[in-house]
Amino acid sequence: MYRSGLHSIVYITAPSIKIAKELAHDIIQKDLAACVNLLPNITSIYKWNGQIQEASESLMMIKTRTSRIEELTNFVKVHHPYEVCEVISTKIENGNIPYLNWISESVPEVPSILEENEPST
């Protein structure tokens, strides 16, 4: 039986497909996610500095462990070109169990501080 909320979908917008691909490759390389889907050519309409803006962007849909979202967010904030980048998430309530198990296998849990500080044997 699946434990609801163990995994999440994270949404991030990027100013271009090129930047979205670079971020996606880095996120996967660092084991911060199991999969990143890229949706190019979305139109975003938003208010920034008191003005209504319209921009062409790419949307990243990222599947990861909920426990890794803070680390993923911090990574994106450092590597994203926007002054304030979008990183929002929603927990997965249920789904295809083999796929959800694959996310778990692909994205390791965050090691606890105790495990990191334990001497090697």
Rosetta constraint file for C-alpha pairs under 8 A:
AtomPair CA 2 CA 94 HARMONIC 6.84 0.50
AtomPair CA 2 CA 97 HARMONIC 6.96 0.50
AtomPair CA 4 CA 91 HARMONIC 7.77 0.50
AtomPair CA 4 CA 92 HARMONIC 6.51 0.50
AtomPair CA 4 CA 93 HARMONIC 4.64 0.50
AtomPair CA 4 CA 94 HARMONIC 6.21 0.50
AtomPair CA 5 CA 66 HARMONIC 6.95 0.50
AtomPair CA 5 CA 91 HARMONIC 4.89 0.50
AtomPair CA 5 CA 92 HARMONIC 5.33 0.50
AtomPair CA 5 CA 93 HARMONIC 5.65 0.50
AtomPair CA 6 CA 65 HARMONIC 6.07 0.50
AtomPair CA 6 CA 66 HARMONIC 5.66 0.50
AtomPair CA 6 CA 67 HARMONIC 7.62 0.50
AtomPair CA 6 CA 91 HARMONIC 7.37 0.50
AtomPair CA 6 CA 92 HARMONIC 7.22 0.50
AtomPair CA 7 CA 63 HARMONIC 7.22 0.50
AtomPair CA 7 CA 64 HARMONIC 5.68 0.50
AtomPair CA 7 CA 65 HARMONIC 4.27 0.50
AtomPair CA 7 CA 66 HARMONIC 4.80 0.50
AtomPair CA 7 CA 67 HARMONIC 7.94 0.50
AtomPair CA 7 CA 91 HARMONIC 5.99 0.50
AtomPair CA 7 CA 92 HARMONIC 5.55 0.50
AtomPair CA 7 CA 100 HARMONIC 7.50 0.50
AtomPair CA 7 CA 103 HARMONIC 7.73 0.50
AtomPair CA 8 CA 63 HARMONIC 5.97 0.50
AtomPair CA 8 CA 64 HARMONIC 5.62 0.50
AtomPair CA 8 CA 65 HARMONIC 5.93 0.50
AtomPair CA 8 CA 66 HARMONIC 5.18 0.50
AtomPair CA 8 CA 89 HARMONIC 6.39 0.50
AtomPair CA 8 CA 90 HARMONIC 5.50 0.50
AtomPair CA 8 CA 91 HARMONIC 4.17 0.50
AtomPair CA 8 CA 92 HARMONIC 5.10 0.50
AtomPair CA 9 CA 61 HARMONIC 6.46 0.50
AtomPair CA 9 CA 62 HARMONIC 5.38 0.50
AtomPair CA 9 CA 63 HARMONIC 4.79 0.50
AtomPair CA 9 CA 64 HARMONIC 6.54 0.50
AtomPair CA 9 CA 89 HARMONIC 5.48 0.50
AtomPair CA 9 CA 90 HARMONIC 5.50 0.50
AtomPair CA 9 CA 91 HARMONIC 6.38 0.50
AtomPair CA 9 CA 92 HARMONIC 6.86 0.50
AtomPair CA 10 CA 60 HARMONIC 7.82 0.50
AtomPair CA 10 CA 61 HARMONIC 5.80 0.50
AtomPair CA 10 CA 62 HARMONIC 4.91 0.50
AtomPair CA 10 CA 63 HARMONIC 6.52 0.50
AtomPair CA 10 CA 64 HARMONIC 7.65 0.50
AtomPair CA 10 CA 69 HARMONIC 7.88 0.50
AtomPair CA 10 CA 87 HARMONIC 6.63 0.50
AtomPair CA 10 CA 88 HARMONIC 5.56 0.50
AtomPair CA 10 CA 89 HARMONIC 4.15 0.50
AtomPair CA 10 CA 90 HARMONIC 6.61 0.50
AtomPair CA 11 CA 59 HARMONIC 6.95 0.50
AtomPair CA 11 CA 60 HARMONIC 5.63 0.50
AtomPair CA 11 CA 61 HARMONIC 4.97 0.50
AtomPair CA 11 CA 62 HARMONIC 6.38 0.50
AtomPair CA 11 CA 86 HARMONIC 7.30 0.50
AtomPair CA 11 CA 87 HARMONIC 5.75 0.50
AtomPair CA 11 CA 88 HARMONIC 5.33 0.50
AtomPair CA 11 CA 89 HARMONIC 6.04 0.50
AtomPair CA 12 CA 59 HARMONIC 5.90 0.50
AtomPair CA 12 CA 60 HARMONIC 5.07 0.50
AtomPair CA 12 CA 61 HARMONIC 6.85 0.50
AtomPair CA 12 CA 85 HARMONIC 7.45 0.50
AtomPair CA 12 CA 86 HARMONIC 5.18 0.50
AtomPair CA 12 CA 87 HARMONIC 4.93 0.50
AtomPair CA 12 CA 88 HARMONIC 6.85 0.50
AtomPair CA 13 CA 20 HARMONIC 7.72 0.50
AtomPair CA 13 CA 57 HARMONIC 6.37 0.50
AtomPair CA 13 CA 58 HARMONIC 5.61 0.50
AtomPair CA 13 CA 59 HARMONIC 4.52 0.50
AtomPair CA 13 CA 60 HARMONIC 6.01 0.50
AtomPair CA 13 CA 85 HARMONIC 7.37 0.50
AtomPair CA 13 CA 86 HARMONIC 6.01 0.50
AtomPair CA 13 CA 87 HARMONIC 7.80 0.50
AtomPair CA 14 CA 19 HARMONIC 6.41 0.50
AtomPair CA 14 CA 20 HARMONIC 5.53 0.50
AtomPair CA 14 CA 57 HARMONIC 5.60 0.50
AtomPair CA 14 CA 58 HARMONIC 5.23 0.50
AtomPair CA 14 CA 59 HARMONIC 6.41 0.50
AtomPair CA 14 CA 60 HARMONIC 7.62 0.50
AtomPair CA 14 CA 80 HARMONIC 7.76 0.50
AtomPair CA 15 CA 19 HARMONIC 6.90 0.50
AtomPair CA 15 CA 20 HARMONIC 7.68 0.50
AtomPair CA 15 CA 56 HARMONIC 6.94 0.50
AtomPair CA 15 CA 57 HARMONIC 4.68 0.50
AtomPair CA 15 CA 58 HARMONIC 6.32 0.50
AtomPair CA 16 CA 20 HARMONIC 6.25 0.50
AtomPair CA 16 CA 40 HARMONIC 7.58 0.50
AtomPair CA 16 CA 56 HARMONIC 7.72 0.50
AtomPair CA 16 CA 57 HARMONIC 5.55 0.50
AtomPair CA 16 CA 58 HARMONIC 5.64 0.50
AtomPair CA 17 CA 21 HARMONIC 5.99 0.50
AtomPair CA 17 CA 38 HARMONIC 7.66 0.50
AtomPair CA 17 CA 40 HARMONIC 5.87 0.50
AtomPair CA 17 CA 57 HARMONIC 7.54 0.50
AtomPair CA 17 CA 58 HARMONIC 5.57 0.50
AtomPair CA 18 CA 22 HARMONIC 6.31 0.50
AtomPair CA 19 CA 23 HARMONIC 6.16 0.50
AtomPair CA 20 CA 24 HARMONIC 5.99 0.50
AtomPair CA 20 CA 38 HARMONIC 7.22 0.50
AtomPair CA 20 CA 58 HARMONIC 6.65 0.50
AtomPair CA 20 CA 59 HARMONIC 7.63 0.50
AtomPair CA 20 CA 60 HARMONIC 6.80 0.50
AtomPair CA 21 CA 25 HARMONIC 6.09 0.50
AtomPair CA 21 CA 38 HARMONIC 7.63 0.50
AtomPair CA 22 CA 26 HARMONIC 6.31 0.50
AtomPair CA 23 CA 27 HARMONIC 6.03 0.50
AtomPair CA 23 CA 76 HARMONIC 7.58 0.50
AtomPair CA 23 CA 79 HARMONIC 7.55 0.50
AtomPair CA 23 CA 80 HARMONIC 7.76 0.50
AtomPair CA 24 CA 28 HARMONIC 6.19 0.50
AtomPair CA 24 CA 36 HARMONIC 6.04 0.50
AtomPair CA 24 CA 60 HARMONIC 7.84 0.50
AtomPair CA 25 CA 29 HARMONIC 6.00 0.50
AtomPair CA 26 CA 30 HARMONIC 6.13 0.50
AtomPair CA 27 CA 31 HARMONIC 6.44 0.50
AtomPair CA 27 CA 32 HARMONIC 5.34 0.50
AtomPair CA 27 CA 33 HARMONIC 6.25 0.50
AtomPair CA 27 CA 72 HARMONIC 7.55 0.50
AtomPair CA 28 CA 32 HARMONIC 5.95 0.50
AtomPair CA 28 CA 33 HARMONIC 5.49 0.50
AtomPair CA 28 CA 34 HARMONIC 6.48 0.50
AtomPair CA 28 CA 35 HARMONIC 7.02 0.50
AtomPair CA 28 CA 36 HARMONIC 7.79 0.50
AtomPair CA 31 CA 106 HARMONIC 6.99 0.50
AtomPair CA 31 CA 107 HARMONIC 5.37 0.50
AtomPair CA 31 CA 108 HARMONIC 7.06 0.50
AtomPair CA 32 CA 64 HARMONIC 6.75 0.50
AtomPair CA 32 CA 68 HARMONIC 6.57 0.50
AtomPair CA 32 CA 71 HARMONIC 7.60 0.50
AtomPair CA 32 CA 72 HARMONIC 5.97 0.50
AtomPair CA 32 CA 107 HARMONIC 6.17 0.50
AtomPair CA 33 CA 62 HARMONIC 6.53 0.50
AtomPair CA 33 CA 63 HARMONIC 5.72 0.50
AtomPair CA 33 CA 64 HARMONIC 4.45 0.50
AtomPair CA 33 CA 65 HARMONIC 7.31 0.50
AtomPair CA 33 CA 103 HARMONIC 7.59 0.50
AtomPair CA 33 CA 106 HARMONIC 7.27 0.50
AtomPair CA 33 CA 107 HARMONIC 5.75 0.50
AtomPair CA 34 CA 62 HARMONIC 7.66 0.50
AtomPair CA 34 CA 63 HARMONIC 5.82 0.50
AtomPair CA 34 CA 64 HARMONIC 5.82 0.50
AtomPair CA 34 CA 102 HARMONIC 7.71 0.50
AtomPair CA 34 CA 103 HARMONIC 5.27 0.50
AtomPair CA 34 CA 106 HARMONIC 5.23 0.50
AtomPair CA 34 CA 107 HARMONIC 5.90 0.50
AtomPair CA 35 CA 62 HARMONIC 5.81 0.50
AtomPair CA 35 CA 63 HARMONIC 5.42 0.50
AtomPair CA 35 CA 64 HARMONIC 7.49 0.50
AtomPair CA 35 CA 103 HARMONIC 7.95 0.50
AtomPair CA 36 CA 60 HARMONIC 6.28 0.50
AtomPair CA 36 CA 61 HARMONIC 5.52 0.50
AtomPair CA 36 CA 62 HARMONIC 4.44 0.50
AtomPair CA 36 CA 63 HARMONIC 6.54 0.50
AtomPair CA 37 CA 60 HARMONIC 5.67 0.50
AtomPair CA 37 CA 61 HARMONIC 5.01 0.50
AtomPair CA 37 CA 62 HARMONIC 6.44 0.50
AtomPair CA 38 CA 58 HARMONIC 6.77 0.50
AtomPair CA 38 CA 59 HARMONIC 5.78 0.50
AtomPair CA 38 CA 60 HARMONIC 4.81 0.50
AtomPair CA 38 CA 61 HARMONIC 6.51 0.50
AtomPair CA 39 CA 58 HARMONIC 5.54 0.50
AtomPair CA 39 CA 59 HARMONIC 5.00 0.50
AtomPair CA 39 CA 60 HARMONIC 6.44 0.50
AtomPair CA 40 CA 57 HARMONIC 6.73 0.50
AtomPair CA 40 CA 58 HARMONIC 4.29 0.50
AtomPair CA 40 CA 59 HARMONIC 6.38 0.50
AtomPair CA 41 CA 56 HARMONIC 5.86 0.50
AtomPair CA 41 CA 57 HARMONIC 5.65 0.50
AtomPair CA 41 CA 58 HARMONIC 5.57 0.50
AtomPair CA 42 CA 56 HARMONIC 5.73 0.50
AtomPair CA 42 CA 57 HARMONIC 5.32 0.50
AtomPair CA 42 CA 58 HARMONIC 5.81 0.50
AtomPair CA 42 CA 59 HARMONIC 7.00 0.50
AtomPair CA 43 CA 54 HARMONIC 6.94 0.50
AtomPair CA 43 CA 55 HARMONIC 5.75 0.50
AtomPair CA 43 CA 56 HARMONIC 4.72 0.50
AtomPair CA 43 CA 57 HARMONIC 6.16 0.50
AtomPair CA 44 CA 53 HARMONIC 7.99 0.50
AtomPair CA 44 CA 54 HARMONIC 5.64 0.50
AtomPair CA 44 CA 55 HARMONIC 5.30 0.50
AtomPair CA 44 CA 56 HARMONIC 6.34 0.50
AtomPair CA 44 CA 57 HARMONIC 6.84 0.50
AtomPair CA 45 CA 52 HARMONIC 7.03 0.50
AtomPair CA 45 CA 53 HARMONIC 5.62 0.50
AtomPair CA 45 CA 54 HARMONIC 4.48 0.50
AtomPair CA 45 CA 55 HARMONIC 6.61 0.50
AtomPair CA 46 CA 52 HARMONIC 5.66 0.50
AtomPair CA 46 CA 53 HARMONIC 5.34 0.50
AtomPair CA 46 CA 54 HARMONIC 6.59 0.50
AtomPair CA 47 CA 51 HARMONIC 5.36 0.50
AtomPair CA 47 CA 52 HARMONIC 4.40 0.50
AtomPair CA 47 CA 53 HARMONIC 5.81 0.50
AtomPair CA 48 CA 52 HARMONIC 6.43 0.50
AtomPair CA 48 CA 53 HARMONIC 6.66 0.50
AtomPair CA 63 CA 103 HARMONIC 7.13 0.50
AtomPair CA 64 CA 68 HARMONIC 7.00 0.50
AtomPair CA 64 CA 69 HARMONIC 7.52 0.50
AtomPair CA 64 CA 103 HARMONIC 6.30 0.50
AtomPair CA 64 CA 104 HARMONIC 7.85 0.50
AtomPair CA 64 CA 107 HARMONIC 6.63 0.50
AtomPair CA 65 CA 69 HARMONIC 7.06 0.50
AtomPair CA 65 CA 103 HARMONIC 7.18 0.50
AtomPair CA 65 CA 104 HARMONIC 6.82 0.50
AtomPair CA 65 CA 107 HARMONIC 6.68 0.50
AtomPair CA 65 CA 109 HARMONIC 7.65 0.50
AtomPair CA 66 CA 91 HARMONIC 7.07 0.50
AtomPair CA 67 CA 109 HARMONIC 7.09 0.50
AtomPair CA 67 CA 110 HARMONIC 7.07 0.50
AtomPair CA 68 CA 72 HARMONIC 6.14 0.50
AtomPair CA 68 CA 109 HARMONIC 7.34 0.50
AtomPair CA 68 CA 110 HARMONIC 6.72 0.50
AtomPair CA 69 CA 73 HARMONIC 5.92 0.50
AtomPair CA 70 CA 74 HARMONIC 6.21 0.50
AtomPair CA 71 CA 75 HARMONIC 6.21 0.50
AtomPair CA 72 CA 76 HARMONIC 6.23 0.50
AtomPair CA 73 CA 77 HARMONIC 6.13 0.50
AtomPair CA 73 CA 87 HARMONIC 6.34 0.50
AtomPair CA 74 CA 78 HARMONIC 6.43 0.50
AtomPair CA 75 CA 79 HARMONIC 6.36 0.50
AtomPair CA 76 CA 80 HARMONIC 5.46 0.50
AtomPair CA 76 CA 85 HARMONIC 7.92 0.50
AtomPair CA 76 CA 87 HARMONIC 7.93 0.50
AtomPair CA 77 CA 84 HARMONIC 7.88 0.50
AtomPair CA 77 CA 85 HARMONIC 6.67 0.50
AtomPair CA 80 CA 85 HARMONIC 6.79 0.50
AtomPair CA 81 CA 85 HARMONIC 7.83 0.50
AtomPair CA 95 CA 99 HARMONIC 7.78 0.50
AtomPair CA 95 CA 100 HARMONIC 7.06 0.50
AtomPair CA 96 CA 100 HARMONIC 6.29 0.50
AtomPair CA 97 CA 101 HARMONIC 5.98 0.50
AtomPair CA 98 CA 102 HARMONIC 6.17 0.50
AtomPair CA 99 CA 103 HARMONIC 6.49 0.50
AtomPair CA 100 CA 104 HARMONIC 6.55 0.50
AtomPair CA 101 CA 105 HARMONIC 6.23 0.50
AtomPair CA 102 CA 106 HARMONIC 6.01 0.50
AtomPair CA 103 CA 107 HARMONIC 6.02 0.50
AtomPair CA 104 CA 108 HARMONIC 6.67 0.50
AtomPair CA 111 CA 115 HARMONIC 6.20 0.50
AtomPair CA 111 CA 116 HARMONIC 6.57 0.50
AtomPair CA 112 CA 116 HARMONIC 6.40 0.50
AtomPair CA 113 CA 117 HARMONIC 6.28 0.50
AtomPair CA 114 CA 118 HARMONIC 6.13 0.50
